[in-house]
Amino acid sequence: MSMVAVLFLAFFVMLIIGVPIVAALGVASIIAVVTGSSWPLLLLPQKLFNGINSFPFMAIPLFLLAGNIMAEAKISDKLVALANLMVGRYPGGLAQVSTGASAFFGAISGSAPATTAAIGSILIPSMKERGYRGDFSAAVVAASGALGLIIPPSLTMVVYGVLSGASIGALFLCGIVPGLLISLALCSINYWNARKMGLKAEAPVARELRMQIVKDSTLALFMPVIIMGGIYCGVFTATESAAVACLYGLVIGFFVYRTLTLKSLFNILKSTAENAALIMFLMGTANFFGFIITAERLPQTLAEMIIAYTDNKVLVMFIVLAMLLVLGTFLDNVTALILFVPTMMGVVNALQIDIIFFGMFTVIALAVGQFTPPVGLNLFIASNISQVKFESVAVQIVPYLISYAAMLVLFILCPWLLTVFA
């Protein structure tokens, strides 16, 4: 049996028996090396270190910290109020607010689960009080929460940029258009469901409150403007922008909103350190995993197989879409990226597929996995908040899944939509 076969067999067996992914990657790599090569195991610590010894990776803990700061500062309340002001007047007002608020919060947190938890904890109880079905409320929030991975800044884009060598700043800028288009698609599904279920719009916001709502939320939304503006104007890199975002969040939380305390800051730092350590360890073990794949020429072999079948870029992207949707159903987005990107770069280079387009498409397709069974974390979070069965939410999520799939097909047919700012 080849080393690659042993590698993947060991990895998937450990996943099936419940071994954490970070351990499964490392142990599978060791098993493959021990049984199929004469390489020294000294390679393991070397590859672990090299896997995280990258300046752009500093953006990961910093963006995690920035998102945690803004979440702890309770800005989600202000963003929900702003979304209500903008889209609450349409049928199914609170469902529209969920999507709008998720788009706003996603531009700050960069995380789908964080977006789902922050917005869902506010809006799901409110929707249920207004007569919305619990499973529908959870489905709206779960599907909208995936915008946290698509609308920049996004941790998934940072990981893809490091793995592929693509410009992280360009990925951030190119996430704006698809993020807005997918938000509009979700709002259309909300409108269709609202008409079918007889859900009404929210009462108009009093005129005297409108300017205060805009004022309260503008400071929070200014953070992604600083990040994108600074990168676009060449003032700082994507990694440096993450540090600026942290500083801005601390100033807003302590001195403007006054919702942060030294005790809450300690909890923020602790949570950030734990999550960052897990992600960085995952990146280290995945680097060893990817080294074996590359050394065994799997990317080149896969490229030759696909190109022998077809060299049509559109058809290849449909094959890629199918692969990503399957991967996303049982792997988290970071792990799926680590396994998929190095393997597919041979195909991307051989067919001269734009690396930014491929990255944006991959990020969006993997975002779908955040709300598809059996491992869709957004579904678990939303169903837990709503206190309804996971299976019921999964049924209600189908129209949103179709809308994401339709948008991905549109991006294959109109690739320029993903590279407008490249």
Residue, then its C-alpha position, 0 to 999 in steps of 0.5 A: m500500500s502506498m504512503v498516501a493510501v496509508l496516510f488517508l486511511a489512517f486519517f479517516v479511520m481516526l476521524i470515524i472513531g472520534v479522534p480530534i482532527v488536529a491529533a488525527l492529522g499528526v498521528a496519520s502522518i507519523i503512521a504513514v512515515v513509519t510504515g511507508s518510508s525511511w524518513p527520520l521522524l525528526l521531520l515532524p518537529q521541523k514541519l510543525f515549526n515550519g507550518i506556523n513560522s509565517f508572518p501572515f499567520m500572525a493575523i490569525p490570533l490578532f483577528l481572533l482577538a479583534g473579533n472577541i473584543m468587539a463581541e464582548a463589547k456587545i456591539s451585536d445589539k447595535l448592529v441588530a438595531l441598524a439592520n432593523l432600521m434598514v431592512g426590518r420594514y420588509p415582510g419577515g422583518l426579523a428574518q431580514v434583520s438576521t441576515g443584515a446583522s450577520a453581514f454587519f457582524g461578519a465584517i467584524s468577527g471573521s467567524a461563522p460560529a461567532t456570527t451565528a452565536a452573537i446574532g442568534s442569541i439576540l434574534i432567535p428568542s425575539m423571532k419566536e416571541r413574534g410567532y416565527r417557528g423555532d426551526f425556521s428562525a434557527a435556519v435563517v440565523a445558521a445560513s446567515g452566519a456563514l457570511g462571517l467567512i465570506i465577508p472580509p476580514s475572514l480567517t479562512m481567507v488568511v489561511y488560504g492566502v498562506l497555503s496558496g501564496a495568494s495576496i490576503g489583501a486582494l482576497f479581502l477586497c474580492g470578498i466584498v462583492p460575493g458577500l453582498l450578492i449572497s446577502l441579497a440572495l438570502c434576503s430573497i429567500n427570507y422574503w419568499n418564506a415570509r410570504k408563504m408563512g404570513l410573517k409581517a414586517e416590523a414596525p417602523v423605527a421612530r424618527e427621533l431614534r434613527m440618527q442615534i441608531v446610526k451613530d451608535s453602530t457607525l463606530a463599530l462598522f468603521m473597523p472593517v473600513i479601517i482594515m480594508g481602506g488601510i490595505y487598499c491604500g497600502v498603509f499596512t499589510a493584512t497582518e498589520s491591519a489585524a493589530v490596528a483592528c485590535l487597538y481600535g476595538l479596545v478603544i471603542g470597548f473601553f472608552v466609547y461603549r464602556t462595555l469592556t472591563l479588565k476582567s472581561l479583557f482577561n477572559i477575551l485574552k484567554s479565549t483567544a489564546e486557546n483558539a489560536a493555539l488550537i488553530m496554529f497546532l492544526m496548521g503545524t500538523a497539517n503542514f507535515f500531512g501536506f508535505i507527505i502529499t506533495a512528496e508523493r506527487l499527489p497534486q501532480t497525479l490528480a492534475e494529470m487525471i483531471i486534465a486527461y478527463t477535461d481541460n475545460k475550466v468551467l467543467v473543472m470548477f463544477i468538479v471542484l464544487a462537488m468535491l468542496l461540498v462533500l468535504g464541507t459536510f464532515l470537515d471544518n473549513v480550516t482542515a478542509l482548506i489544508l487538505f484541499v488547497p495543496t492537493m489542487m494547486g497542480v490543477v489550478n496552475a496547469l489550467q491557469i485558473d486565477i488563484i484569487f478566483f479559486g480562493m474566493f470560490t473555495v472559501i464560499a463553497l466551504a462556508v456552505g459546510q458550516f450549515t450542512p449536516p452532519v457537522g454543520l457547527n452553525l446548525f448546532i449552535a442555532s438549534n441549541i439557542s432555538q431549543v428545537k431538534f437539529e433534524s427540524v432545522a436541517v429541513q428548513i435550511v434546504p432553501y438557503l442551501i439551494s441559494y448558496a449553490a445557485m450563487l456558486v454556479l453563478f460565480i463559475l459562469c461569471p468568474w469576474l464577480l469574484t475578482v472585481f477588486a483583484 
